Amino acid sequence: MKVALVTGASAGIGEATALALHEAGYTVYGAARRVERMAGLAERGIKILEMDVTDDASMVAGIERIIEESGRIDVLVNNAGYGSYGAFEDVPLSEGKYQFEVNVFGLARLVQLTTPHMRAQGAGKIVNVSSIGGKIYEPLGGWYHSTKFAVEGLSDSLRLELKPFGIDVVVVEPGAIKTEWGGIAIENLMKTSGDTAYAPQAKALAKFFDQAARGSHPKVIADVILKAARARRPKTRYAAGFGAKPILLVRRVLPDRAFDALFLGALRRFA
């Protein structure tokens, strides 16, 4: 039986992915900081790991437990992450560093910890959950988009690096999804820039996010991740969820200035 690790499994895309892989016959380890929120997964037979992707010891212990109990790891789904929004001038550098710790360095460390086992097996799949935010940009989202651009570049390099060992690296780029992500992003945004010189932009972007939160169900992304995990030759990238493909198409077609104007025009409707 193949073994999968899904981070950020306490809610949203991670929870839906853990369930999808489990129902497809994988032995699934769901990892998150908030173990109590994964009780429902445990009841379904998913193995629960307390893991903080900013804590090296917890990641090392998690991978060691998987290998000890199951003897292998076939799929790593790097899903843990959050969106830190606010004007670049307003966001403390410590918060920018933490955003990278969660969204990039935690992902990178888990790749380091799992690839030796996948190399020994001669096969494996690493699925990095990025975002359409790894290809587009927004005002007040500099730190978040920087992390997702980094995930995209890291994944491309890894794909070539790990190919000789039979390990596939896949990027998943969700569009608007109904999860806690939007609410957390809005809260961070308003707390950081809601009362500064950037308040008009912050309020408009918060309204924009509120609308976007009415997007696709997380299962849409979970199904894509399952498809990638089961594929003999997966695509390098899967864009899915509300607005993902048309937005990425527009970004590819439009020059930067035209995309700037389009996005700022959309935001003005929420001002």
Secondary structure, 3 states (H helix, E strand, C coil): CCEEEEECCCCHHHHHHHHHHHHCCCEEEEEECCHHHHHHHHHCCCEEEECCCCCHHHHHHHHHHHHHHHCCCCEEEECCCCCCCCCCCCCCHHHHHHHHHHHHHHHHHHHHHHHHHHHHHCCEEEEEECCHHHCCCCCCCHHHHHHHHHHHHHHHHHHHHHHHHCEEEEEEEECEECCCHHHHHHHHHHHHHCCCCCHHHHHHHHHHHHHHCCCECHHHHHHHHHHHHHCCCCCCEEEECECHHHHHHHHHHCCHHHHHHHHHHHHHCCC
